[in-house]
Structures are given as C-alpha cells and as structure tokens.
Amino acid sequence: MMVASGNLREKIELLKQVSVPDGAGGSTIDWVVQVTARAAIKVLKASETVMAGRLQGTQTLVATLRYQAALASVDGTWRLRNVHTDSEYNIRAVTPDTRQQWCDVLCETDEL
C-alpha cells in the first residue's frame, strides 16, 4: 500500500450525509465535506451492461491517501468526490494499513 508522495496527484473530499437547518425551522439532507486530502487513484474495473434496454456502466476504483484519524468514522454511507473531475463515488470499504500510515478507500460509481 506504500505510495510515493509525488503520486498523490488528485484532491479528494469525503462527504457525509447530514441534516442541515433550512432557516425556516426545518431541515434538509445535504452532503457535507468531512475530510479533504490528496490521493493516488487507480481504476480497478469498469464494465457496461444493458439494463431495461439502456447501456449502464459501473466503475470501481481505489483511492490511496495518508491515514488520518477522521477516516476511522468513514463507512459505506459516505461518498468520495474527485475535486478535479467533480466525479462522485459510493464508498464500499476503508482499509488502513497496519501502521496506520496509509489508507485505501474502495469506491464504486454507476456512471461512466
């Protein structure tokens, strides 16, 4: 899982869905940035299938970033956004290495 610092080329944000006051006494659900980091992104798999007569694609990737304590609370309800491309991915797994220096975030999208 070791990555050279020069390979952390992408800026990513990890977003959590939270309830935000709407100013009128109610609230709305919104995605709020919880973690910002530099990461190395590697596409693991991309595939296309025909569903209901439409071509639908999925893409699986892993983002490797330096470990930080805030990553301990990340789970499958969060999202990862690549700031450069503005692409968003559903987080499937967060795996820190044994020394907690690096962390792999496994993500998937249903758009290509």
Order of alpha helices (4+ residues) and beta strands (2+ residues): beta-beta-beta-beta-beta-beta
